[in-house]
Amino acid sequence: VFIRELTAEECDQELSRASLGRLGCALDHQPYVVPIYFVVEDHHVYSFSMPGKKIDWMRINPRVCLQMDRVTSPSDWASIIAVGRFDELRDIPERREERAHAYRLLQTRPTWWEPGSVPVTRPSGGVGATPIFYRIDLGHITGQRASQTSNVA
Amino acid sequence: VFIRELTAEECDQELSRASLGRLGCALDHQPYVVPIYFVVEDHHVYSFSMPGKKIDWMRINPRVCLQMDRVTSPSDWASIIAVGRFDELRDIPERREERAHAYRLLQTRPTWWEPGSVPVTRPSGGVGATPIFYRIDLGHITGQRASQTSNVA
């Protein structure tokens, strides 16, 4: 098994294929990790969520980490880790265009019935709650790939 | 699509099936998420890693989050989130038995060629580095499951 660091271009390629990842946020030294579906465009990650713990936490501490992987087998996988900053696309006139853009991008997804996106019967996301649209502005991105051969491709 | 909270027993069931998860740690308000393979036994998660960023961070701040999911389709999935505490099984006489136990458990895995477990050619995990064995003592665990029917099973 050969493992190597991915170049910036390869990281971008992997990112553009990804739609499911794990988002880490932190509050008071406690990390919290949740699965999210998203759309990536130009080092911006777009997603939405019902109100809840991760939104509460990211509003207080916008520093996040997004991890994505594509595991074909234990000896054939790619993993990308990006630091980023949460930016809520609030429902205010100044951000109307950005929200509309996010909405269009997210509509291209096959389904909305996904982890983190659906209202669950509990106090934080009850009936009538409005989804939060947000963007993650990606910073430093690193990646690794494992394969059975030493081929670069 | 029906989404519901899992009971404690169901969370344990999902945990016992899992071997791949995402581990979140945090330092100075920056979260960091990496994929790890592990073995679960009695609310303890056993894993090992070459030296590197996540080990450095968890030694400073042992508060972690472990997230696992089993996604069959966007409308059929289970996701478990557990908070936990990093406990390094150091190579000292007092922990010899615990290390041996962890080693035996981890040997039952099909392969060691997995993310986070293999030396990569870079300063933090070069040739000759020794793997770090560690345990995560799980605290509060929550889980959700989505399915096409409202059946409890």
Interface residues (C-beta under 8 A of the other chain):
Chain A: V1 I3 R4 E5 L20 R22 L23 G24 C25 A26 H29 Q30 P31 Y32 V33 V34 P35 Y37 N61 R63 V64 C65 L66 Q67 D69 V71 P74 S75 W77 S79 I81 V83 P110 T111 W113 E114 P115 V118 V120 T121 R122 Q144 A146
Chain B: V1 I3 R4 E5 L20 R22 L23 G24 C25 A26 H29 Q30 P31 Y32 V33 V34 P35 Y37 N61 R63 V64 C65 L66 Q67 D69 V71 P74 S75 W77 S79 I81 V83 P110 T111 W113 E114 P115 V118 V120 T121 R122 Q144 A146
